[in-house]
Amino acid sequence: MAAISNTADTQHGLTAHSHGAGVPVASRADHFTSFDVEAFEIPGGREEIWRFTPMKRLADLHKGAPATGTATVEVAAAEGVTVEKVANGDARLGVAGVPGDRIAAQAYTSFTEATVVTLPKDTKVEPTTITVTGPGAGQVAYGHLQVKAEMFAEAAVVVDHRGSGAYADNIEFVVADGAHLTVIVLNDWADDAVHVSSHHAKLGRDATLRHTVVTLGGDLVRVTPTVAYAGRGGDAELVGLYFADAGQHFEHRPFIDHAVANCRSNVVYKGALQGEGAHTVWIGDVLIRAAAEGTETFELNRNLILTDGARADSVPNLEIETGEIEGAGHASATGRFDDEQLFYLQARGIPEKQARRLVVRGFFQELIAKISVPEVRERLEAAIEAELQAVEA
């Protein structure tokens, strides 16, 4: 049978220090960060931030595996966008956030060359695509990427991950005052790939970030997006879409750190699973600090299990240190097909297989519609269709 976590929909309003699924977790206000690898102990798998991750499948990234290969980074930059290659230690790096675990710290100290993409101020530019190709089967590589939107810039950036091997990286999104940055991160790795990625976003005053993560390929993919605010009026929307097949482990851990007043965040992740051993993990953390009066936030996770043998874990956590907020809440649900929906479609002459595909398409359509780059939207629709054909074969 399929393993189901959080089968009932749960919603929580203005509840201080509320944690999903009754799981006790340490306060995110006390979460340790450091650029120093040795400041973190080698995780054994029982720690709160690692307890869902199959440590034996990490290719020893958590143990400091040395780089044996190099990932390639190619940028198809829009007109006016600046692309630079800078060495480790460049003063511009690390401004969006500090590593929050040992692998992120290892990646920060181990890369040799970072790619910095700068979107010009007071300008609206066409989408820029950054393609990251893994080091190859059996190889290990580390990387660093920074995307910086200058004041009042408006742009979309696609980060496309593909290829084989084990890859750990940090990605910085620096959104200056009044800038509007749309980011689409595609994790479309080969079946053998291991990818552990930390995203660090820093929003200036009245800045807007639309951050989308799409995870479709790889053996193990673990993404930790963190958002911090540097000025009032920041607005962050984090969207995630994932489709796990047999044996795949996809883990997403968004963290929104509200430390500034009058900012907004909205998190929506949806996933589908099929096949023996397919496993997805979503841990959504929102921290509203005492100074963050006027905060408005909500987070939502939905999982659709298509076959027996799949497992979805979903844990929303909301921690509130002030009562002076506009609103806060979270919701999580995991389950199978809605029998009433299937019955409705079949009663109108639609065959069962086609009806199931329509339900899955409808499940994801809300998120697909948010993707502003047509080429990416079409690619995603085709990938979901291929996944559904595979389960019917």
N, C-alpha and C positions, 0 to 999 in steps of 0.2 A: 504494500500500500504506500501511497505517497505520504511523506512526512509533512505535517502542516504545523506551522507556528503562528500564533495570534490569529486563530480562525475567525474570531468575532471582531467586528469593527469596533475600535476604541477611540473615543474622542475625549480630550481633556481641555478644559478652559483655563481660567486663571488659578492654577494650582501650583504653589511654590514647590520646587524640588520634586517634581513628579517624574517617574521613570517608567517606561513601557514594559509590559510583560512581567512586572514585579521583580525585575532584575536589579539588585543593588549595584550601583556603580559609583566610583569616586567622583567628586565634584570636578567639572571641567574647569572651574576657576583655579583649581590647583594643578592642572595638567602641566607636566614638566616638558620644557623645550630646551634644546641646546644645539649648537653647531658642532659640538665635540662628540665624536662617536663613543669615546670611552666614558662619557657621562651616562650612557645607557647600558644596562646589563644586557647580555645576550638573552633574548626571550626564550622561554621554554614552552610557551603555548598556554599556560594557565593564567597569564596576565589578562586583565580585562580587555585591553585593546587587541590581544592576539588570540583570545579563547576560541574564536570561530575559524581561525585560519589553519589550514593543514600545513604545519611547519615543515614537514618532510618534503613538501613539493615546492619549497621556496628557492631551490637551487643554491642553498647556503648563503643567500643574500643577507639574512639576519645574522650570519656568523662572520660577515666581512669578506665574502668571496672576492678574490682579486679579479680585476678586469682582465679578460683574455681576448677581448675583441672590441670593436667600436661600432656604435650605432651611427648611421648617416642621417643628417638633417638637411633637407632641401626646402627652400622657401620660394614659392611663387608669389612674389610681392606685388601688391597693387601699386599703381603710380603714386609717388610721394612717400611711400613707406620705406623706412630705413632698416637695413639688415646688417648686423655686425657680428663678428666672431670675436669673443673676448676670452682671456685666460682665466683660470681659476684664481680667485683672489681679487678680481676687479671690484672696485668700491661700489659699483652700481648694483651688484648682485646681493641677494639676501635681504632686500629692503621690504619685501611684501610679507615675510613671515619667517619664523625659525622652525627647523625640523622638530617634529613631535614624537619621533620614534627612532630606533637605531638604524633602520634601513634608510630612512630619509637623511639622517646625519651622514651615513656612509656614502650615499649618493652625492651629497653636497661636498664632501671632502675628496671624492674619488674621480670626479669628472676632470678632464683636461681642458676642454674648450666648451664655452657656453654660446648659445645663439641668442642675441638680443634683437627683438623686433620692435621698432618704435613707430607709432601711428601719429602723424603730425597734428599739432594743435589747430583748433578752429577749422577743421577740415572733415568732410565726409568722403570716405574713400571706398572703393570696391573691395570685395572680400579678398583676403590673403590666405593662402593655403601653405601650411607647414607639414611636410611629410617626414615622419621619423620611421626609419627601417631598422629592425633589430640586428644584432651582431651576427646572427646565424646560429644554426642548430648546435647546441652544446657549448656556446660561447656566453660570456658574461660581460655586460657593459653598463656604464653609468652615464647619466646625462643631466643637462640643465638648460632650461629654456625660460626666457623672460619676454613677456609681451607687455609693452608699456603704451597706454593711451594718454597722450598729453591733454592739456586743458581743452575742454570743449570738442575733443575729437569724437568722431562717430564712425565706427567700423566694425566689421565682422571678421573673425579669424577662425579658420578650421585647422585643427591639429589632428593629423591622420596617422595613427600608429599601425604598422604592418610588419610582416616578416617573422623570423624565428629567433630563438635564444632567450636569455634571461636579461631583463633590463629594469633598472631602478633609476628614478629621476625625480627632480623637483621642477615644477612649473610655476612661475610667478606671473600674476596678472596685476599690474599696477595701473589703477584707474584714477587719473587725476581729477581735480575739481571740475564738475560739470561735464565730464566725458561720458560717453555711452559706448560700452564695449559688449559685443556679442561674441561668445566663444562656443565652438562646437568641437568637442574632443571625441574622436572616433577610436575605439579600441577594436580593431578588426584583425587581430593577430592570427598567425598559423596555429595549428592544433597543439604544437609543443611549447608555445611561448609562455614565459612567466614575466609578468609586468607588475611592479609595485611602484605606484606613483603618488606623490604628494603635491596637491595644488594649493598655492598660497595666493589669496586674493586680498588686495588692500584697496578700499574705496575712499576717495576724497569727498569733500563736501558736495552734496547734490550729484554725486556720481551714480551711474547705473551700470550694473553688470547682469548680463543674461548668459548663464553658464549651463551648457548642456553636455552630458556625458552619455555616449552610446557605447555599450559593451556587447560585442557579438562573438568575438573569437579569442582563442588562447586557452591554455590548460588552466592557469591560475592568473586572475587579474584582480588586483586590490588597489582601489582608488580612494584617496582621502582628500576631499576638497575642504579647505578652511577659508572662511570669509571673516575679515576684520574691517572695522570702520575707523577712518581717520578724521571724519568730519560729519556734521549733521546733514540729514537729508539723503544719506546713502540708501540705495535701493538695489537689493540682490535677489535674483530669481535663479534657483538651481533646479534643473530638470535632469532626470536620468531615465534611460531606457535600456533594458538588458534582456537578452534571450539566451538562456543556458541550455546546452545539450548534455547528453550523457557524459558523466565524468568531469564536466567543467565546474570550476569554482570561481564565482564572480562575487566580489565583496566591495561594497560602497559605504563610505563612512563620512558623510557630510557633517561639518561642524560650523555653526554660525555663532560668532562671538560678538554679541551686542554690548559694547562698552561705551557707546556714544549715544546721546539722546536723539530722539526723533528720526530713527532709521527704520527701514522696513526689510523684511526677508520673507520669501516664500519658497518652499522646497516641495517638489513633486517628483517622485521616482516610481516607475512601474516596471515590472519584470514578468517574464513568462519562462517556464521550465518544462523540459521534457527529457525523458530517458533516465536509465538507471544511474544513480550517483550524481545527477545534476544538483548543484547546491548553490544557492544565492544567499547572500547576507547583506542586510541593510541596517546600519546603525545610524540613526539621525539624532544629532545632539544640537540643542539650541541653549545658549547661556545668555541670560539677560542680567547684566551686572547692575549694581545699585545706581550707577550714574546714568543708566540708559533709560531715562524716563521718556514716555511717549513712543516706545517701541511697538511695532506691529509685526507679528510673525506667525507663520503657520507652516507645518510640515506634514506631508502625506506620503505613505508608501502602500502600494497595491501589488500583490503577486498572484499570478494565475498559473496553477499547476495543471499541466496537460496530460501527464501520464503517471503511472505508478513508479515508485522508486526515486522520485525527486523530493528535494527538501528546500524550504525557504524559511530563513530566520529573519524576523523583522522586529527591531526594538527602537521605538521613538523615545527620546529623553528630552525633557523640558525642565530647565532650572531657572527659577526667577528669584532675583534678589531685591526687587522693588515692586510695590503695588501700583505705581504710577505709570501704567502702560495703556496703550490703545487696545491691545488685544493679543492673545497668544493661545495656541492650541496645537494639537497633533492628532493624527489618525493613522491606523495601520490595519490592514486586512489581508489575509491569505486564504485562498480556497480554490475549488475546482470550477468547471463551467457552471454557469447558471442554467439549471435544467429548464426553467420557465422560458428563458430566451431561446434555447434550442427547440423547445416544443413549439413556441410561437412561429419560428422560422420553418420548421418541418411541416407544421399544419398548413403552411402556405405553399407547399410543394417543393421546398428546397431540400435537396438530399442532405443527410446528416454531415458528411465530410465538408461539404460546401458551407453548411450552417456553422460548423465549428470555426472554419476559417474566417467567416464574417464576424463572429463574436470576437476573435482575437484581433482582427483588424480594428474593430470598433474600440476594443480595450486600449490600443495604442494610439488611436487617431488623435486624441487630444494633444498628446505630446509631439507627434509627428507634425501637426499643424503649426506648432511653435517654431519649427526650424525654418529660418528665414532664407537659407541658401537653397535654391531649387535643386541643384545637382545632388546635394547631400540628402535632401528629402526623398528624391527619386531612388537614390542608392539604398536608403534605409527601407523604403517600401519593398524594393526588390529582394533585399536580404531577408525580411520577415516572411515574404511569400516563399522563398526557398526553404526557410526553416519549417514552415507548415507543410510543404510538400514532402519534406524528409520524414516527418513524423507519420505521414499517411502512407509512405511507401511500404 
